[in-house]
Amino acid sequence: MQKNEGLTLIELMVVLVIVAILIGLAAPNLRSLLVRWAADTAAASLADDFRYARSEAIRRNDFVTICRSLDGKSCAGQDGSWHIGWLVFVDRNADGVVSAAAAAGAALPADEILRVQPALSWVDSVQTLKGPATRHFKFRPNGLAPGYLGNLVVTASPSVLGGTVLLCVSATGRLQLRPGQQACAS
């Protein structure tokens, strides 16, 4: 008698059905994982630039500002989401706006852009949790950010558990990252 090796059509169909069921069960968990990763990545990027701005203010002994920016060259004037991008710059006249070279004979040189973050297309929004929207955060030469007690919520997808991360900025210029939208301590 001759022995046949291999799979029958029925065995192959059973294996394909089992694989399809396993993929169907894993897909929602994979989406949730990707959304949490997107929120964490965007929050970490924003937090890194806040820490950088604070350290540069101390190192340069000058004002350093981080603001929303559409074009990477100037601050966005209106309120809105920070997911459009932002920039970090030396704010020599402490006005919260990227200033060009001063007129001839002026004491202050032009502001210097240190970092530019392009738009975060994978994030739905980066908004102030409560209170007025913040257009910029200004760090003094001593690293403090008085008057900028803030809560920025990074939302990758509001429908997914873990799809939001809270960035807490204190008046001392320090920050914290927290999952969810629980308000920061004052």
JODAQUI-V156056 format. One record per residue. N is the residue number from 1. PHI is phi in whole degrees, 0 to 359 (999 if undefined). NEAR is the number of other C-alpha atoms within 10 Angstrom. Layout:
BEGIN
n: {N	N}
phi: {PHI	PHI}
near: {NEAR	NEAR}
END
This chain:
BEGIN
n: {1	2	3	4	5	6	7	8	9	10	11	12	13	14	15	16	17	18	19	20	21	22	23	24	25	26	27	28	29	30	31	32	33	34	35	36	37	38	39	40	41	42	43	44	45	46	47	48	49	50	51	52	53	54	55	56	57	58	59	60	61	62	63	64	65	66	67	68	69	70	71	72	73	74	75	76	77	78	79	80	81	82	83	84	85	86	87	88	89	90	91	92	93	94	95	96	97	98	99	100	101	102	103	104	105	106	107	108	109	110	111	112	113	114	115	116	117	118	119	120	121	122	123	124	125	126	127	128	129	130	131	132	133	134	135	136	137	138	139	140	141	142	143	144	145	146	147	148	149	150	151	152	153	154	155	156	157	158	159	160	161	162	163	164	165	166	167	168	169	170	171	172	173	174	175	176	177	178	179	180	181	182	183	184	185	186}
phi: {999	263	263	265	252	125	252	275	298	294	297	295	294	297	296	295	295	297	297	297	296	296	295	298	284	276	302	298	293	293	298	299	297	294	293	298	296	297	296	296	295	295	295	294	295	295	298	299	289	296	298	297	300	296	293	291	298	290	296	272	54	210	285	232	240	241	220	294	211	274	247	75	236	214	280	286	285	272	287	162	283	279	291	288	121	205	220	246	214	284	256	300	259	55	259	78	229	290	259	285	304	290	299	305	89	285	282	261	284	295	294	245	281	262	216	230	249	289	303	262	291	271	244	291	197	226	236	291	292	221	81	291	294	254	276	204	238	247	257	283	300	269	90	279	228	297	83	244	299	219	234	253	258	266	241	275	202	292	274	254	299	87	275	231	227	259	253	259	247	264	294	278	90	275	222	221	250	225	288	86	231	291	300	286	290	288}
near: {3	4	4	6	6	7	9	8	8	9	10	11	12	11	10	12	11	11	12	12	10	11	12	11	11	11	11	12	11	12	12	17	15	14	24	21	15	23	27	23	18	20	26	16	12	22	19	13	20	23	15	17	28	28	18	23	24	18	12	12	13	19	26	33	29	29	24	28	24	18	16	20	13	18	21	20	13	10	14	16	19	26	25	21	22	28	25	29	27	26	24	19	16	17	11	20	20	23	19	11	12	12	10	7	7	8	7	12	15	15	19	16	18	16	15	19	19	15	17	18	12	15	22	18	22	27	19	21	19	11	8	9	16	20	20	22	24	28	29	23	18	17	24	19	22	14	11	17	19	24	27	26	28	33	29	29	19	13	11	15	13	20	24	28	26	27	27	22	23	20	16	17	23	16	18	12	18	16	18	16	17	12	16	19	9	9}
END
